Amino acid sequence: MSTLFYERNPFDILVRNFFQDANTYLPLAETKVPHPVDIYTTDTHLVFDVAATGVAKEDISIQTQDNILRINYDKSKEEDRGVDYIHRGIAKRSFNLGWKIDSKFDLSKADAEFKYGLLKIIIPFAKGSELKTLKIS
């Protein structure tokens, strides 16, 4: 069987119900959806863009230790009490993310900003490990 049917994206959930037996169908509520994060490099930095829609910046915890970056948000169960959703499309779920950062980046000089529901963490290259372009002779 193709591994396509084991991935947990919305299209797969829709198609799985049609092509597979009912005993192997897993509804979307029971699947783990990865938290949306973009990671990229510029000429001088490593950048993390973490989606945090509807989250106050004071509720987000960012920790660094050695070469580990951790980002945590723990959603309170109290926030949903008394709300009867008709449709729920905005993910305001808890997240606990972590990455091991390569030594070519200086995690001690990392900076964070929060704008329009997007947490941006910028980590500069360490001294002596800047990107070098070699000329082919």
N, C-alpha and C positions, 0 to 999 in steps of 0.2 A: 504494500500500500504506500502511496506517496506521503511524504512528510508534510505536504501542504495541508492535510486534514488535521494535523496536530498543532498547527500554529493557532494562536488565539486572537485573530483580528476580527472585526465586525463582519467582513465579507465571508470569512471562513465559518463563522457561527451560522450565518444565513444559509450557506451552501450545505453545511454539515447536516442540518435538519432535513434537507431534501434527499441527499445521497446516502446517508448512513442510517443504520438501525436506530431505533429510539433508545436502546439500552447504552449506546455509546455517545449519545448527544449530551454535551455539557452546555447549559445556558450561560450567557455572558456574565451573569451575576456570580457564578462560581469560578470564573477564570481570573487569573491575575493579569491585569493590564499594566504594562510598564509605564512609569511616569515619564511625561514628555520632557526631554532634555536634548539640547544641541551642544556639541562639544567641537570646537574648532581652534585652529591656530592662526595667528596673524604673523607679521614679520617679527614682532617683539613680545607676544603674549600667547598664553593658552587661555581660552575663554570658555566658560560654561554658561549657557542660557537655560535656566530652569523655570518651567511654567509654574506659576503660583497664583492662579486666578482666584480672587475672592479671599485671599489670605493676607492678613496684616503682617507687615515686615517685622513687627515686634514678636510675632509668634514663631518665626523661623530661627532655628539655631544653626550656626555654621561653626564647625570646630576643625582645627588642624592640629595634628600631632605627628611628629617626624615627617613622613612623606604621605600621610593619609589625609584626605579631605572628606569631611562628613557634613551633610546637609539634612536637617531633620525638621519636620513639622508634624505635630501630634494633634489631630483634630479632636475636639471635644465632642462627646456624644450629646451634650446638652444643646448644641447648635441646631440639631434636627428635630428636637421635640416640639410638638404642636404644629408641625408643617406637614400638610398633606399634598405631596407633589403629584401633579398630573403627568408631567414629563420631567426627567432629570438628566440634562445634557452637560451641565457644567460640573466637572470633577473637582470637588473640594475635599479630596480624601487625604488622609495622612500619608506622609512619605518619609522614608529613611534611606538616604542615598549615600554611597561612599565610593571613593576611587583612590587607588594608589597612584600618586603623582610621580612621574619620572624625575630623576635628580637633575635633569637639565633645566628644570623650572624651579624658581625660588619661591616656595610656598609661604615662607615667612614674610614675604612682601606682597602677598595677595590682597586684593581689594574687592569689595562687594558693593553693588548698588541695586536698588529696587525701583522699577518704574513700570507703570501700566500693567501690573500683574506678572512681570518678568524679572526674575532674580538673575543678575549678571555677576559672575565671579571672574575676575581677571587676575591671572598669575603670570608674572613676567619671567622671561628666560633668566637663568642664573648667569652670573658673570662668566665669560669665557665659553659659553655654550650657545652663543647667538648663531642664527642660521647663516651658513656660508655657502656661496655659490661658486662652484668650481668651473673654470673655463677649460673646455676640452681642447687639447693641442694636437 
